[in-house]
């Protein structure tokens, strides 16, 4: 099996590569082709072919796919804050790049599987008491709108029988290392990492702010599950993430940390715009996704532990 991963050097991508190279991985890849602007976090391995550069460059994409691709994890994107500040770049990568990748997969004529990493940004600020499997997208930022377009394209290519697979809407994935990636929601990772390490943190949302979070290990498990899922009439899945308040997250870190006083390290300076767009999520209820085999971390304690292990 030839697996292609776009955005492979990112936080999720490099954990996915590590999992695919593990002996326990059921996919048993014969080649893993990784693409990203830089690939300094990807280990050298006989199974891994590195293609440095943007997947939007057609010559590089052709080089990555010179051997027929059986499965692609499309993780590459211009994230929320950067897509909002640089509209043209967001459209080039998130829309035109995704379209070009799909066309290239179609031209192979082997009906490959694609797992498209969409985002909860498609919901914007959900004006609902609950979000569930069937909640319609209501994006309020360019990134969310671009992800909806990607989902629609993937679903149409599946409908036409050109590819198999699905889109999965990823929640906030934690705990990312301290590296800039253009995502505003990275403050969730900063909070977990700083407080656990005994470092002060000023939170840009209030203690009552709530969002949907998932550890990177749990995220990778769900991506791999999506790749092996039997074809379903549902072509887009909202992952059943945990609905977490900042207050409860801080309290859990405090309970699990004996070396220092976590509560003395946290302060709050809420930004109304950040709170509205990243701290106002209602409860999430996705029984159909859970029945299909997708899962969350299980508890807030496990979420914190899994997040720290991901670092």
N, C-alpha and C positions, 0 to 999 in steps of 0.2 A: 504493500500500500504506500503510495506517494502522498504525503501530507504537506500542504502549503500553509504557512502561517504568516499573515501580514501583521505588522506591528509587533513582531516577535520580541523586540528588545524592551518593550514596555513591561510594566509591573506584572500584568496578567500573563503576557506572552512568554516571559522567561520562566515563570512557574509552570506554564503549560508545557513548554519544551522539556523541562526537567521531568515532569510527570510522564511524558511520552517516551522518554529515554529510560525510564525505570523498567526493570524486568517484569514488574507486576502489571504493566500496561497491557490491556487486552487487545488494543488495536494493532500491535505488532508492526509498526511502520518499517518499510524497507528503505525509505528515504524521507527525511524531513527537510524541506526547503524553507528557510526563514528569510523574511524580508523586513527591513526597517532602514531608517536613515543612517543609523549606526548600529553595530551589532557587537558591542564590547561586553555585553552581559551574557552572551551565548557561548557555551563551552564548545571547544573543539571536539568533534566526535565523527567517526567514519560515516555515520548515518546522516550527518547534518551538512547541508549545502547552504552557504551564506551568500545572499545577494544584497549588497548594501546599496541603499538609495530608496527613492519613493516608488511605491507600487503604482503610482499614477503615470510613471514613465513607461511607455509602452514597450520600449526595447528591453528594459530591465524585467518587466513582467513576462515578456516572451522568453527571456533567458531563464527565469524562474520556472517556467512551465514548458521547458524544452522536452521534458519527460511528462507524459500524461499524468495529470493530477487526479487523484481519487477522492480526496477530502481536503477542504480548505476551511480554516478558521480565520475569518475576516475580522481582525481586531483593530486594524489601523484606523485612526480617525483624528480629526482636529477636535479636541475636547471643548467643553462648554464655554469657558471664559474666552479662549482664543477664537473659537468660532463666532462668538458674539462680537468680538473686537475686530476681527478680520473676516468679514463676510465672504469676500472673494476666495480666500484660502479654504474656508469651510466648505463652500460649494464645490471647489475643485477636487478636494479630497473626499469629502463625505458623500457627495452626490455623483459627480462625473467619474471619480475614481472607482466607486462601487459599481457603477454602470459598466465601465470598461472591463472590470474584473469579471462580472457576470457574462458579458459578451464573449470574453476569452474562454470561459468555462463552457459556454454553449457551443462554441466552435470546435471544442474537443470531440463532441458527439459521443460522449461515453456516460452521460447523466451522472456527473460527480455529485458528491454531497457537499453542501455549504452550510456552515454554522456562522450566522451573522450576529456579531455583538452589537445589539441595539442598546437602548438605555431607558431608564425610568424618566429621563428628560422628556420623553414623548408625552408625558402626562402634564407637564408644566406644573402649575400649582393646582392640584385636583380639587375642584369645588364640590367635593362629595364627602359624605360621612364615611365612605369605605371605597377602596379600589379592589376590584376582583378580576377574575380571568377575562371577563367580557367588557371591562371598562374601555371606552373609546379614547384614543389619544386627543389631548387638548394642549399641544405644545405652545409655550409662550416665549421661547428663545429660539434662535436660528438653529442651534445644535439639535434641539428636540425635533424641529420641523425636518431637518435633514435626515435624522434617523427614521422618521416616519416614511420618508421617501425611500430610504434603503429597504425598510421592511416591505413596502409595497412592491418594489422591484423584485425582491427575492421571492415573494409570494406569487408574483406573476410568472416568473421563470419556472417555479415549481409547477404551477397550474398547467403550463404549456408542455411540461414533461422534459424540459431542457436540463434541469438539475433536480436533486433531492435536497432535503435538509429543512432548516427552519431558522427563524430569528429568535433570539432570546434577549429580553430586556434586563440588563444588568442594573442592580442597585448600586449604592455606594460600596466600593470594594476597599477593605481595610486589612492591614495598616500599611499604606504605601511608605517607602523610604523617603527621606527628606530631599527630594529632587523635584524641580519644577516640571510640571506637565501641562499647565494651562487650564487645569480643572479647578473650579472654585471649591468644589466639595472636598478637596484634599484636606481641608481643616479637620475632618473627622479622623483621618489618619494621624495628623499632627497631634491632635488631642490624646489619642491612645498612646502614641509613642512617647511624647514628652512626659505625660503624667506617670507612665510606667517607669520611665528612666529617671524620675526625680527632677524633671525640668519644669519650670513655670510655663504656663500657657494661658494666653488671653483668647477666649472663645468669641467668635464673631456672631454667635447666636445666643439666645437666652437659655437658661436651664430647662425651660419647658419645651424647647424646640424638639421636634420629632422627625425622624427620617427612616429610610429603609437601608439596612446595612447587611453586609455579608463578608466573611473572611475570604481571602484569595484562594485558600485551599478548597473551600466549599464552592467557590466560583468555578475553579478548574474542574472539579468533579461534575458540576452541572454542564459545563461545556462538553466534556467527554460524553456525558450521558446523552446530550442533544445529538451528538454525532452518530450514536448507535440507535437512536430512537426509531421505531417503526414509523413509516410515513403515515401522517395523521391529517385529518381534514383541517386541524388547527395548524397554521403555518407560523404563528407568532406566539411566543410564550412569555408571560410575565413571571419571573422567578419568585418563589415564595420566600422573600427575604424577611428578616426580623424587623419589627417596628420598634424603634429604639428612641427613648428620650435622652437628651444630653445629661440630665440630672441622674437618671438611672445608670447611664454608661459610666459617669464619673464615680458614682457610689460603688459600682462593681469593681472598677479598677482599684479603688481604695480598699475594698474588702480583700482583694487578692494581692495586695502589696503591703509587706510588713517592714520594708527597709526605710520608708519615709512617709510623711503625712501628705497624702495626695490632695486632700481638701484644701490645704494651705497653699497649694500651687496653682489652683484654678481661679481665674478672674473672668469677668464677662464684660464685653463691650459690643452689644448687639448692633449689627448693621441691618436696618429694616429690609433692604433689598435682599441680602443674603438670607435673612430669616424667612422672608416670604417665599423665596424660590427654592431653598434647600432645607428649611426647618419647619415646614408646615404640612408635612405629609400625614394623611389620615391612616387608619388601620388598613392593612393589606391582607386580603383573604383570597387565596388561589387554590381551591381544592382540586380543580381539574389538573393544574400543573403538578400538584403533589401526587395525585393518582397516577400521573404519567411517569413519576419517578424523580421529579425535581425536588430539591429540599433546601432548607435553611440550616444554620449552624446548630440549632437545637435548643440553645439557651444563651442568655447574655453572658454567662460565665465562659461557656465554650467559645462564643464569638470573640471575646477578649483574648482568651488563650490561643485560639487558632490564628488570630490576627498577629499576635506577637511572634508566634512560630513562623509566620510568613515573612517576617523581617530577616 
